[in-house]
Structure formats: C-alpha cells, structure tokens
Amino acid sequence: MTLEEIKLSTEKLLSISSNSLFVAFILLLIAILPLGLAVKSKGKVFERLGLVLTGGAFVLQLSYFFQRWRAVEHAPVSNMYEFMTFFGIMLIGSFLIIHLLYKQIVVGLFVIPVSLIIIGYGSVFTREVTPLIPSLQSNWLTIHVITVAFSSAILSISFATGIIYLLRTLDVNKKTISTRALEFVMYCLIVTIGFIGASTVFNLTTEEVSVQFENAQEEVENATYTMIPLVVNKGAVTAGGESIYALEISNSIDAKKLNSIVWAFIVGTILYGSIRLLTRKKIIVLLKPLTTRVNAPLMDEISYRAVVIGFPLFALGGLLFAMIWAQIAWSRFWGWDPKEVWALITFLYYAAFLHFRLSKGWEGEKTAWLSIIGFGIIVFNQVFVNLVISGLHSYA
C-alpha cells in the first residue's frame, strides 16, 4: 500500500471507531429509560429491552476499541481520552458480569450514568493520534493499563451499589451527616457533568485564547485557553500583548487547569441549583424511589464481592505489571513517582477495606461509605494525578 492509501485506511478506521462509540453512547442513554421502568414496575419486557440495549452498546464500544487499536497500531489507552473511554467501557462490561451473577437490574440504572459521565469526561480531551514515545512502546504497558482500567471498573461497581444501599436504608428527608455527605457526592457528579458541558460549549462557540506568562523558572511560557480565562498566572498577557482581566495567581500553579476546575464548579453549581430550584427536592430524595424494591443486604454483598474480585486484579495491574513495565522503561522497579505512590495508596486502602470487613465486621453502611471513598481515590488517581501532579505518568 502507498503512504496515501495507508493514511486513508487509518482515517476510515478512526471514523468507524468514533461512530461506534457515539452510537453506543446514544444506546446507553436510551437504555436508562427501560431500566428505570423495569426497576419501578419489575417488568421483564423492560428489563430485557434495557439489557439488549446495554449489551449492544457494549459490543459497539468494543468495536470502537479494536478499530482504533488497528488504526493507531497500539492499544488505545495511551492518553486521557483513550484511557477514560476504556475505563467507562469496562464499567459497562463489569455491570454485565455482575448482572449475570446477581440479576440485579437496579445496579445498571446507577452504573450506566456513571459510565456515561466518565466517557463524556474523556471526550473533552484531544483525540489526536500521535506516535508513542519509546518508554510507552511496550506490551507490558498495554497489559498494565488494561488490567488497571478493568480492575478499577470492577471496584467502581461497589461505588454504585454503595450509593444504592445508602439510598435504600437512609431516611433522606432527615438532615444528618450521612445524608449531607451523600448529597455532596451527588453534587460532585453534577459538577463533573458541568465540566463536560462547559468544555463542549466553549469548544463549539468560543475562540481559543493564547496566553503568555513567565513561569516559576522565569521562562516565557505559552498556554492556550479553550475556556474564557477567569484565572491566569501573574503577568499573563495575550499573544498580542493585550492585558487579560482575570484573577492572577502564583506562577508555580497551572492556571489553565485551575481555570477549567473553576468553570466546572460554576456550571456544575448552576446546574445543581437549577435542579433543586425546579424540583424543590434534594437529589437523593429524587433518587430514593428507585431503591424502594432493593434488597439492601444483597447490595452490601455485591459491594463486598466487587472488591474481592477487583482488589487482586488491581494488585496485579497497578503494582506487579506496572513494576515490570517500569523496569523495562526506566531501569528501576520503583521510583516514588506520584502515580506509583497513589497506586500503592489505592492498594493499601482496599486492603484495609477487606481487613475491616472480614476482621472487624464492618458491613452495611460502613461498607457503603468505604466503597464511595474508594471510588473517590480511584478518580483522584486516574484524573487529578494524571493531569495536575507532575510526574513520569502525567498525560499531556
């Protein structure tokens, strides 16, 4: 094949993979309706329809993954878009496995929106295909990242079942520490939706702003803002030398990333406030009716089993396989890189989870909160550490 033919073939594969992912996203959105009707009415027809849509979406997601793999000629898990998308896909796959074992359709009703948020979050990052740097050109990287994503997805099932358990057992109309904390979890999810919405709107409607400033090493640095700058580094000006009217912060902090976080909280808070204003109810009160038929002890059992399955897989992918790759890439098994440290923290946290469950009898509400906190650690590790904390694992 000529170079031009190879390029056209690659573009075609990327187009097919992108369309597959988009159709899968739409199918999952549609699947929420019959799944919700199945939970409320126990209708088998609605349950089957929801599962067919979810299974079809998962097949299309796998098509996206393998078509993109063929196009880029390496496992598509090497940047933030690819990793978060694969994480979301594995979350759907994990639900299908859990449903095969426990036949609890309500789990899908809570897992699918989380998966869509994760995939939507990944979509705001660049989808550009770039050659892998030498340290990433290893089969062990593929094994390491895929295992981490799959294990993290299984562990995240316990987050969904933990939420379901708390909604089922708590009196959400009372103002307690537990209900306030659970409402805060809902707020955080809506803030993430706000970030996705803000990023999408700005990318479609607003021109990029090129900003120049002196970094902490007193070197001139450029940053391209896709969102209107509300936060900039000290002395920042546009590429044309014009002043920027925004909050100035220390040059040791990445103002561009902080600006995205500020916009996420602004839009997310407005969205959350709008829901509260229109419904005159807390989010957890709106979700409570979906759990009235739930078997709470079974949700607690699924939370525990998800961790039992996910924990050893994470130990393999996040530590053992990662160490093998690190030895090949950097000639050392361990280097206290931020990502390595947080992988260890995640491992130790879930080890403590199982210890408290088995030795101290921490069941029910305690297990649910441990599952929710564990998901927070996973998200912090996969998102914040990758993007904000500088290290060898940082995504561009």
ABEGO torsion letter per residue (X at the ends): XBAAAAAAAAAAAAAAAAAAAAAAAAAAAAAAAAAAAAAAAGBAAAAAAAAAAAAAAAAAAAAAAAAAAAAAGBBBAABAAAAAAAAAAAAAAAAAAAAAAAGBAAAAAAAAAAAAAAAAAAAABBABBBBBBAAABBAAAAAAAAAAAAAAAAAAAAAAAAAAAAAAABBAABBBAAAAAAAAAAAAAAAAAAAAAAAAAAAAABBBBBBBBBBAAGBBBBBBBABBBABBBBGBBBAAGBBBBBBBBBAABBAAAAAAAAAAAAAAAAAAAAAAAAAGBBAAAAAAAAAAABBAAAAAAAAAAAAAAAAAAAAAAAAAAAAAAAAAAAGBABAGBAAAAAAAAAAAAAAAAAAAAAAAGBBEAAAAAAAAAAAAAAAAAAAAAAAABBBAABBX
